[in-house]
Amino acid sequence: MKKALLLFLVFFVVLGYGQERKYVTVHKTLKLMGSRFDITVVAANEEIGYINIDEAIAEIKRIEKMISSWDPESETAQINKNAGIKPVKVSLELFKLIERAKQISEITDGAFDISYSSMDTIWKFDGSMTTMPSQEAVKESIAKVGYEKIILDPEELTVFLKHKGMKISFGAIGKGFAADKTKELLVSKQVVGGIINASGDLTTWGTKASGEKWLIGIANPLSKDKVFSWLPIVESSVATSGNYEKFVMFNGRKYTHIIDPRTGYPSQGVNSVSVFAKSAELCDALATAVFIMGKEAGLSLIDQLGGTEVILVDSDNKIHKSSGILFDNNP
């Protein structure tokens, strides 16, 4: 199999095997949190299924209202507005999310950092960039980045950004968080199975309407009707980070939209990372972190984390995987 097969956006196909039951599968695709969401539920009938999907949509919108840095009324926007001024009291839910984000920053040596947002004005991947930013501009941008500058008070439930101009954003963890919370809600309502796919941050539970187990297929980008490898994600999640969508070219060199918050420059050496774990939130954050950390450090980290696996494609299109990944070469 050619190494070039994985230079692509990981493409997900959900299939399975088993005995038929008296359930139906209901599906809806829509745009939420600025991204495509595919919501699939297994229900006793279509009417109940669509009610469940409406409940899922309401939950995702609730989460967006809390974590959006663009909504001036959100808790996150209030934290950013008061950077360098005063702590902001937040909900326990948001406080815990920020606390977990800081923990991931610590174990990844800052490769994952929700305070990266202050670099947004330096790199543009919307086609408007015509020149490289200066070294001085990049250096200035990272002066306001640093997870250790996010001060949490667990007793008062407050969040304080130490310096004016600091900002936090949940672009590298928010969709995974939303997928997990939506799954949690639907499970609490006795929805027997389903998939929440937040633009590739995907989590599943239960089985298909027929009783089948959910499997995920990573497709061959050169022939998308063929599957490169099958991987089970029973009661589990997956997220992918790649450099295939947003990038700029300067002097024949590709600069991706995934920026190392420690240096201020786009990361190099990796084309794609897919992380598998129980939590979509963790997958989302680690996929970004491993992409930035690179092959050696990224694989080493994942191999130290229990219940977490990774498939990584380097800049030479060579495939690397953590110890628990077993490819099926004959799908």
C-alpha positions as CSV (number, residue, x, y, z in Angstrom):
1,M,0.0,0.0,0.0
2,K,1.4,3.4,-1.0
3,K,2.4,5.7,1.8
4,A,0.6,8.6,0.2
5,L,-2.7,7.0,1.0
6,L,-3.0,9.0,4.3
7,L,-2.2,12.4,3.0
8,F,-5.8,13.4,3.3
9,L,-8.7,14.3,5.6
10,V,-9.5,11.2,7.5
11,F,-12.9,10.1,6.2
12,F,-15.3,8.2,8.5
13,V,-17.6,5.4,7.5
14,V,-19.8,3.8,10.1
15,L,-20.7,0.1,9.7
16,G,-21.2,-3.0,11.7
17,Y,-22.6,-6.5,12.1
18,G,-25.2,-8.2,14.3
19,Q,-28.8,-9.3,14.8
20,E,-31.8,-7.1,13.8
21,R,-33.9,-5.4,16.6
22,K,-37.1,-3.4,16.5
23,Y,-35.4,0.0,16.4
24,V,-34.9,2.6,13.7
25,T,-31.9,4.9,13.0
26,V,-32.7,8.6,12.7
27,H,-30.1,11.0,11.4
28,K,-29.8,14.8,10.9
29,T,-27.0,17.0,9.6
30,L,-26.8,20.7,10.4
31,K,-24.3,23.5,11.2
32,L,-23.7,24.2,14.8
33,M,-20.7,26.0,16.6
34,G,-19.7,27.1,13.1
35,S,-19.1,23.5,12.0
36,R,-20.9,20.6,10.5
37,F,-22.6,18.2,13.1
38,D,-24.0,14.8,12.1
39,I,-26.3,13.5,14.8
40,T,-27.5,9.9,14.6
41,V,-29.7,8.2,17.2
42,V,-31.2,4.7,17.6
43,A,-34.9,4.9,18.7
44,A,-38.1,3.0,19.0
45,N,-39.6,5.0,16.1
46,E,-38.8,8.0,14.0
47,E,-40.9,10.5,16.1
48,I,-39.0,9.7,19.2
49,G,-35.7,9.8,17.3
50,Y,-36.3,13.3,16.0
51,I,-37.3,14.4,19.5
52,N,-34.0,13.0,20.8
53,I,-32.1,14.9,18.0
54,D,-33.9,18.1,18.9
55,E,-32.7,17.6,22.5
56,A,-29.2,17.1,21.3
57,I,-29.3,20.3,19.2
58,A,-30.5,22.3,22.2
59,E,-27.6,20.9,24.3
60,I,-25.0,21.8,21.7
61,K,-26.5,25.3,21.4
62,R,-26.4,25.7,25.2
63,I,-22.7,24.7,25.2
64,E,-21.9,27.1,22.4
65,K,-23.5,29.9,24.4
66,M,-21.2,29.2,27.3
67,I,-17.9,28.6,25.5
68,S,-18.1,30.9,22.4
69,S,-15.5,33.7,22.5
70,W,-17.5,35.5,19.8
71,D,-20.7,35.9,21.8
72,P,-20.1,39.0,24.0
73,E,-22.6,37.6,26.5
74,S,-20.9,34.3,27.0
75,E,-18.9,33.4,30.1
76,T,-15.8,33.0,28.0
77,A,-16.1,36.4,26.5
78,Q,-16.5,37.9,30.0
79,I,-13.2,36.2,31.0
80,N,-11.4,37.6,28.0
81,K,-12.9,41.1,28.5
82,N,-11.6,41.2,32.1
83,A,-8.1,39.9,31.3
84,G,-5.6,41.7,33.4
85,I,-8.4,43.5,35.3
86,K,-10.3,41.1,37.6
87,P,-11.3,37.4,38.1
88,V,-14.6,36.4,36.6
89,K,-17.0,34.0,38.4
90,V,-18.1,31.2,36.1
91,S,-20.3,28.1,36.1
92,L,-18.9,24.9,37.6
93,E,-19.1,23.3,34.2
94,L,-16.9,25.9,32.5
95,F,-14.5,26.0,35.4
96,K,-14.0,22.3,35.2
97,L,-13.5,22.4,31.4
98,I,-10.8,25.1,31.8
99,E,-9.2,23.0,34.7
100,R,-9.0,19.9,32.4
101,A,-7.6,22.0,29.6
102,K,-4.8,23.2,31.9
103,Q,-4.1,19.7,32.9
104,I,-3.7,18.7,29.2
105,S,-1.4,21.7,28.8
106,E,0.8,20.4,31.6
107,I,1.1,16.8,30.3
108,T,1.8,18.1,26.7
109,D,4.4,20.7,27.9
110,G,2.3,23.5,26.5
111,A,1.7,22.1,23.1
112,F,-2.0,22.3,23.9
113,D,-3.0,25.7,25.3
114,I,-6.4,27.4,25.3
115,S,-4.7,30.8,25.6
116,Y,-3.3,30.6,22.1
117,S,-6.1,33.0,20.9
118,S,-3.9,36.1,21.2
119,M,-2.0,34.9,18.1
120,D,-5.1,35.1,15.9
121,T,-4.1,38.5,14.5
122,I,-0.7,37.3,13.3
123,W,-1.5,34.3,11.1
124,K,-4.5,34.4,8.7
125,F,-5.6,31.4,6.7
126,D,-8.5,32.9,4.9
127,G,-6.5,33.9,1.8
128,S,-5.6,37.4,3.0
129,M,-2.0,36.8,4.1
130,T,0.5,37.8,1.4
131,T,3.7,38.0,3.5
132,M,5.3,36.1,6.4
133,P,4.8,37.9,9.8
134,S,7.9,39.4,11.2
135,Q,9.9,37.7,14.0
136,E,9.1,40.7,16.2
137,A,5.4,40.3,15.6
138,V,5.4,36.6,16.3
139,K,7.5,37.1,19.5
140,E,5.1,39.8,20.7
141,S,2.0,37.6,20.0
142,I,3.2,34.7,22.2
143,A,4.0,37.1,25.1
144,K,0.3,36.9,26.0
145,V,0.2,33.1,25.6
146,G,0.7,30.6,28.5
147,Y,-1.6,28.3,30.3
148,E,0.2,29.0,33.6
149,K,-1.1,32.6,33.3
150,I,-4.7,31.3,33.6
151,I,-5.4,31.6,37.3
152,L,-8.2,29.4,38.7
153,D,-9.8,29.7,42.2
154,P,-11.7,26.5,42.9
155,E,-13.4,27.9,46.0
156,E,-14.7,31.0,44.3
157,L,-15.1,29.4,40.9
158,T,-13.3,32.3,39.3
159,V,-11.0,32.5,36.2
160,F,-8.5,35.3,35.8
161,L,-6.2,36.0,32.9
162,K,-3.1,37.7,34.3
163,H,-2.3,40.1,31.5
164,K,-4.4,42.5,29.4
165,G,-4.8,41.2,25.9
166,M,-4.8,37.6,26.9
167,K,-7.6,35.5,25.5
168,I,-8.8,31.9,25.8
169,S,-10.6,30.0,23.1
170,F,-11.9,26.4,22.9
171,G,-11.4,25.8,19.2
172,A,-9.1,22.8,19.9
173,I,-11.4,21.2,22.6
174,G,-14.9,22.7,22.3
175,K,-16.4,20.4,19.7
176,G,-15.2,17.3,21.5
177,F,-16.6,18.7,24.8
178,A,-19.9,19.3,23.1
179,A,-20.0,15.8,21.6
180,D,-19.3,14.3,25.0
181,K,-22.0,16.4,26.8
182,T,-24.5,15.6,24.1
183,K,-23.8,11.9,24.3
184,E,-24.1,12.1,28.1
185,L,-27.5,13.8,27.8
186,L,-28.9,11.3,25.4
187,V,-27.7,8.3,27.4
188,S,-29.4,9.8,30.4
189,K,-32.6,9.8,28.4
190,Q,-32.2,6.1,27.7
191,V,-31.3,6.6,24.0
192,V,-29.9,3.1,23.3
193,G,-27.3,4.0,20.7
194,G,-26.0,6.8,18.5
195,I,-23.2,8.8,17.1
196,I,-22.3,12.5,17.5
197,N,-19.9,13.6,14.8
198,A,-18.7,17.2,15.3
199,S,-16.7,17.7,12.1
200,G,-14.6,14.7,12.7
201,D,-14.7,14.8,16.5
202,L,-16.8,11.6,16.8
203,T,-18.2,9.7,19.7
204,T,-20.5,6.6,19.9
205,W,-22.4,4.6,22.3
206,G,-24.6,1.5,22.2
207,T,-25.1,-0.3,18.9
208,K,-26.9,0.2,15.6
209,A,-30.6,-0.4,15.2
210,S,-29.9,-3.9,14.0
211,G,-27.8,-4.6,17.1
212,E,-24.5,-4.2,15.1
213,K,-21.4,-2.8,16.7
214,W,-20.2,0.6,15.4
215,L,-17.0,0.4,13.5
216,I,-15.1,3.2,11.9
217,G,-13.4,3.0,8.5
218,I,-10.6,5.2,7.5
219,A,-11.0,5.6,3.7
220,N,-8.4,5.6,1.0
221,P,-8.5,9.2,-0.3
222,L,-7.5,8.1,-3.8
223,S,-10.5,5.7,-4.0
224,K,-13.1,6.7,-1.4
225,D,-15.2,3.7,-2.0
226,K,-12.4,1.6,-0.5
227,V,-11.5,1.5,3.1
228,F,-7.8,1.7,4.2
229,S,-8.4,0.2,7.7
230,W,-11.2,-0.7,10.0
231,L,-11.0,0.3,13.7
232,P,-13.6,-0.4,16.4
233,I,-14.8,2.5,18.5
234,V,-17.3,0.7,20.7
235,E,-18.4,3.2,23.5
236,S,-15.5,5.3,22.4
237,S,-14.4,8.4,20.4
238,V,-11.9,9.7,17.8
239,A,-10.7,13.1,16.6
240,T,-8.4,14.1,13.8
241,S,-6.1,17.1,13.2
242,G,-4.6,17.6,9.8
243,N,-2.9,20.2,7.6
244,Y,-5.0,19.6,4.5
245,E,-7.7,22.3,5.0
246,K,-6.1,25.6,6.0
247,F,-2.6,26.6,5.1
248,V,-0.5,29.3,3.4
249,M,2.5,29.0,1.1
250,F,5.6,31.2,1.3
251,N,8.8,30.6,-0.7
252,G,7.6,27.1,-1.6
253,R,7.0,26.1,2.0
254,K,3.7,25.1,3.5
255,Y,2.6,26.7,6.8
256,T,-0.4,25.1,8.4
257,H,-3.2,26.6,10.5
258,I,-2.1,24.5,13.6
259,I,0.3,26.8,15.4
260,D,2.6,25.9,18.2
261,P,1.6,28.2,21.1
262,R,5.1,28.0,22.5
263,T,6.8,29.4,19.4
264,G,4.1,31.3,17.6
265,Y,5.0,29.4,14.3
266,P,2.9,26.8,12.5
267,S,4.0,23.2,13.4
268,Q,6.0,21.2,11.0
269,G,6.7,17.5,10.4
270,V,3.2,16.0,10.6
271,N,0.4,15.8,8.1
272,S,-2.3,14.1,10.1
273,V,-3.1,12.8,13.6
274,S,-6.1,10.7,14.7
275,V,-6.5,10.0,18.4
276,F,-8.7,7.3,19.9
277,A,-10.0,7.4,23.5
278,K,-13.2,7.1,25.4
279,S,-13.7,10.9,25.7
280,A,-14.1,13.0,22.5
281,E,-12.9,16.0,24.5
282,L,-9.6,14.3,25.2
283,C,-9.3,13.1,21.6
284,D,-9.9,16.6,20.4
285,A,-7.2,18.2,22.6
286,L,-4.6,15.4,22.2
287,A,-5.0,15.4,18.4
288,T,-3.9,19.0,18.3
289,A,-1.2,18.5,20.9
290,V,0.4,15.5,19.2
291,F,0.3,17.3,15.8
292,I,2.3,20.1,17.4
293,M,4.6,17.8,19.5
294,G,5.6,15.8,16.5
295,K,6.2,12.1,15.9
296,E,8.6,11.1,18.6
297,A,7.3,13.1,21.5
298,G,3.6,12.6,20.4
299,L,3.9,8.9,20.2
300,S,5.8,8.7,23.4
301,L,3.0,10.6,25.2
302,I,0.2,8.5,23.9
303,D,1.9,5.3,24.8
304,Q,2.1,6.5,28.4
305,L,-1.6,7.3,28.6
306,G,-3.9,4.4,29.3
307,G,-6.8,3.8,27.0
308,T,-5.5,6.2,24.3
309,E,-4.2,5.4,20.9
310,V,-3.0,7.3,17.8
311,I,-2.4,7.0,14.1
312,L,0.1,9.6,12.9
313,V,1.2,10.5,9.3
314,D,4.4,12.4,9.1
315,S,5.4,14.9,6.4
316,D,6.9,12.1,4.3
317,N,3.5,10.4,4.3
318,K,4.8,7.6,6.5
319,I,2.3,6.0,8.9
320,H,3.1,5.7,12.6
321,K,0.9,4.2,15.3
322,S,0.8,3.7,19.0
323,S,1.3,0.2,20.5
324,G,-2.5,-0.6,20.7
325,I,-3.4,0.1,17.1
326,L,-3.7,-3.1,14.9
327,F,-4.3,-2.4,11.3
328,D,-6.7,-4.6,9.3
329,N,-4.9,-4.7,5.9
330,N,-7.6,-6.7,4.3
331,P,-10.9,-4.8,4.9
